[in-house]
Amino acid sequence: MRYYIIAGEASGDLHASNLMLALQQKDRQADFRVWGGDLMEKAGGRLVKHYRDLAFMGFLEVAKNIRTILGNFKLCKQDILEYQPDVLILVDYPGFNLRMAKWAKQKNIRALYYISPQIWAWKARRVHQIRQNVERMFVILPFEKKFYQQYNVEVDFVGHPLLDVISEQPEDRADENIIALLPGSRKQEIRRMLNIMLEMVPHFPDYRFIIAGAPGISPDFYQEFTKKQKVELVSNKTYSLLRKAKAALVTSGTATLETALFNVPQVVCYQGNQLSYLIARQLVKVKYISLVNLIMDKEIVRELIQHDLNHETLKMELDKILQTKQRSELLKQYQKLRTRLGGKGASKRTANLMVGLLD
């Protein structure tokens, strides 16, 4: 079969690439054309557009780049019509993918959705678009199935694909005096977050601070930060870094869950454009910004958001998670988190369900 897959960020690239590998095991004739990243290309997809050219954060940023965004929609539609896929597989990235699902429905192209948009956080009305335009949704968070049932939408909970990804890492773990800095995956986000995180370096002289360079971002971009402080950079080796880290400062997103699954105590950090933040605060309907706390339905990792993310508070919270008592309690909560996420095999289960449905 011919699969057209659209992922718009680093985490989507990772999970879509593993899904592609699983689909190849079920469908020996699988052919892929993709919007995504290096991992999807490595898995055998012909890459049309890289996610680094698709990432626009916040309301103001989207408004400023509206022409580019509209041009991407046009290119994507034309490319799909020329490729004539058997199915369109959409991976998260709702601002783009939900529109593509509606268009695909109009063109009688089958659309499957892997990794639900976070409509349970805001814009819950999008569930109606999904019901109308998506043939089947495959979700990875345990509470999402219940959410969709409220709207009489049946979905498949397949487990979280990070469990597979992380289980493939070496099991031995050695805590070193390393504090990992995970400032995000987009340039404007990285600039904002790294400047704040690096303020901690002088206060913890016994620790090595190491930046996890984001996929698709050149190491040259980080030079302005590594020159300012005694800090190191590793690119495309985030998991290796987390295996060694004693603690981490993490920008909200999938990275918070990855850090937890590596058993690294963390402080979750977020600070964005003030206007975008004020608008989002009126719209977002969840209590937490990190996946760890959302899944556990309580704050087990400290979240420092907007004005709460300041020099003194960040220093205090980082110091806490380096202490034995705080670390011990947090690691116990991480074990409970793993249990809630279900077992390994998300990509394989999803591929089996998709191929079965398409056949």
N, C-alpha and C positions, 0 to 999 in steps of 0.2 A: 504494500500500500504506500501511497504518497502522503506524507505528513508535513503540514506547514505549522511551525511552532513559533509562538511569539512570547519572549521574556524580555523584561525591560530593565533589569538590574542584576547586580552580582549574585544575589541569592537565587534569583530565578534562573540564571545561567547555570548555577551549580545543580539545582534540583532537576531542571529540564534535561541537562546532559545525562544524569543518571537514569532518568526516565527513558531517554533515547536508547541507552545501552540495554535497558530491560526490554524495550519494545523490539529491539533487534533479535533478542533471544526468542521471542514469541513469533516474530514475523521476519523471516529470512529475506524477504523482498522489500523490507522497509527502506524508503527513500525520504530524506529530510531536507527541507529548505527552511531556514530559520532566521529570526531576528533574536539576537541574544549576545553571546560573548565567546571568548576563546575556548571555554570548556565545551560548549555546544558544537563549535566547529571541530574540535578535537574528537568529539564523539561521532563525527561523520556528517554533520550538517553543512550545507552550503550557506554561508553566512551572508545575508543581504545587508544588514545594518547592525552595528555594534551598539550595545546598550549605553556606552559612554556618550553616544551622540543623541540619546533619547532622554537623558535625565535632567529634569527641571523641577526644582524644589520650591514649594510655596506658591501662594496665589499671585504675588507680584512677579515672580520669575516666569510663571506660566504666561501671564499677560504680556510680558516683554518679548517672549519667544513664540508668540502665537503663529506667526507666519511659518516658522520652521516646523512647528507641530502639525499644522494643516498640510504642509508639504509631505510630511512623513505618512500621514493618513493616505494621501493620494498615491504615493509610491507603493505603499503596502497593498492597497486594493488592486492596483494594476499588476503587481507582481503575483498576487494570489490568482488572479484570473488567468495570467499567462501560464502559471505552474499547474493549475487545475488539480488541486490536492483532493484526496479522498476524505480528508478530515482536517479541520483547523483546531489545533490544541493551544489554548490560551493559558498562560502561566502568570497568575497574580496580576500586577500592573494594571489596575482597573480603569484609570483614566483613559488609557488607550484601548485596552482589550475589550471592555464592555461595549464600546462603540463598534469595534470590529465584529463582535458577536452579533450585534443588531444588523450590521451590513451583511454578514454572512447568511443570516436567516433570510434576508430579502433575496439573496442570490442562490438560495437552496443549497448552501454549503454546510455540512454538518460541523457543529462546534462543540467541543468538549473543554471543560475548564478544570485545570489542575492547580490546586492551592487557591483557596477562596480569597477574594479581596476582603479587606477588613471592614465589611459593611456592618458588622456587629458593633463597630466603634463609631461609625458615623455614616450618614446617607443610607440608612437601612432600607429606604424605598427602592434602592437598586436591586433588592431581592426580586422585585417584580420583573425587571429587565432580564435577570438571570432565568427566571421561570419561563419567560416568553422566548428567549433567544438561545439558551444553552441546553443542549440535549442532556448532559449529565455533568454534575459537579463532583469533584473528588477533593475532600477536605483533609487537613492534616492536624488540626487542633481539636481536642476532645469535645470542647463546648460548642463547636460550630454545628455539629449535627443537630443538637437540641435547638439552636438558634433557627436553623432552616425549617425544622419541624413546626415551629410556631407559625410559619407561613405556608404550611402544607407543601413544602418542597423536599422531596427525598434526595438525600445525598449519600455518598459513600465515604465513611471515615476510614482512611487507609493507614493511619499512623504518621508519625513525623519522619521525613526522609533524613533529617540530621542524625537520627540514631544510627542509620546505616553508614553515613559518611564518617562519623566520629568513631564508630566501632572498628573501622578499617585502619585507624591510627594505632601505632604501637601502644601497648597497654602500660608499659613501664612509665612511671611519672616521677620526676625529680624536681621538687620545688627549689628553685634557685632565687637569689635575691634580685628578682626581675619584676618590674611593674610594667605590664603591657598597656600600651595606649592604642585604643581602637577608635579613631575619631570619625569614622564614617567612610562612605564610598564616593561622595561627590565633592568636587573641588571647593565649592563655596562652603559646604558643611565642614570639610576638613580644616579650612583656614580658621573658621570661627572656633571650632572645638579644640584644635591643637594649641592655639594661643592660650586658652584657659588651662588645659591639662599641663602644659609645660611650666606653668607657674609653680607646680609642685616639686620640680626637680631639686631646687636648693634645700628644701625642707627634709629630704630623705636621702642624705649623702651616702648611706650604706647600700642603696639600691641602684641597679641599672635600669634606666627608663628606655624602653624600646618601642618604637612606632611600628604598628602593623600597616605596611603600605597596601593600599587598596588595589584590587585587580583593575587593570586598565588605566591606572594612574602612573605616569612615569616617575622613577626615583628622583629625577631632576626637580620635580615639583616640590619635593620635601626639603630641598637643600636650604631654603630660606629659614626653615625651622631647626634643622640639625646644626646650623651655624650659630644659632642664638644660644643654645643650651647644650649641656653635655648629655646628648641623647643619640641613640642609634636608630637605624632603620632596617627593617627586613621587608622585602617585597614578595608578595604571593607565598608567604610562609606563615600565615596567621595561626594555623593549627599547630605547627611546630613551636611557635612562640607560646601559645597557650599551654602546651604540655609542660613548659618549664616555669611559667609565671607564678609568682607568689600572690599577685593581686592584679586587678585590671581596672582601668577607667574606660568606660564603654559608652559610645553614643547609642542612643536608643535604636532599636531595630532587631533584626535577626541575630546580630552579633551578641546581644544580651543572652539569648538562649544558647548559642554556641559556647559562650564563656561558661555558662552554668554547667553544660554537659561535659566540659573539661574540668569541672570541680575547681574553678578559679573564683574566689571571692571578688566581688566587683562593686563599683559605684556606677550607677547609670547616670549619664549626663546628657542634657539637651538644652540648647539655647538657639533660638532661631530669630528671624526677622520679627520685630515686635508686632507689627501690624498683622502679619501672617499668623503669628501665635495667638493674638487676641481674637481673630476670626475663628481660628481652629478651636479655641477653648469654648466658644459658643456652640460649636457643631459636634464636637467629639463627645460620645456618650459613655466612655469607659473611665474607670477609676485610676488606671495605671497606663504608663506608656511602654513599659518593658513586657516582652512576651512572658518572661519568667513570672512576674507578678500576676499577669492576666490569667495564666494557666493555673496558678496556685490560688487565685482569688484572694490574695493578701500580699502585703509588701514584705517580701523576704529579702529583696535587695533594695538598697536605698536609692531613690530617684531624686536627682537634683535638677529641677526644671526651671528654666528662664532665670528669674532673679535669685532663686535659691541656689543656683550654680554660681558661687562666688568663691573667692580665694580662701577665706577662713573656713567656710562650711566644707568645701571639698577637702581641704587639709585634714579637718577633723574626721570626716567619714573615711578617708583613706587610711588614716592612722588606726581607726577602729577595726577595719577588716584585716589589718596586719597583726592584730592581737589574737592570742590563742582562743579565748572564750568566744569572741564574735565569730571567728573562723569556724570553730567546731559546730556551732549552732547552724550556721549558714550551710555547711556541707551536709548536715542532716536533712535540711530542707531540699537540697539539690537531689538527694536520693528519692524523696517523695515525688519530686518533679518528674524524674525518669519514669516512675511507675505510671503516672497519669498519661504520659505520652504514648503508651502502648509499646508493642514490640518492634523489632527490626523488620525490614522487608517492605517498606512503603512503596518504593519504586517498582518492585516486582509485582506487588498486589495491584497497583494502579495499572501497569501494563497489561496484566492478565484481564482485568476488568474492561479496559479499553478495547483490546483486541476482540474479546468475547462480544462486546457490544457492537463493534463495527462489523464483525462476521455475521 
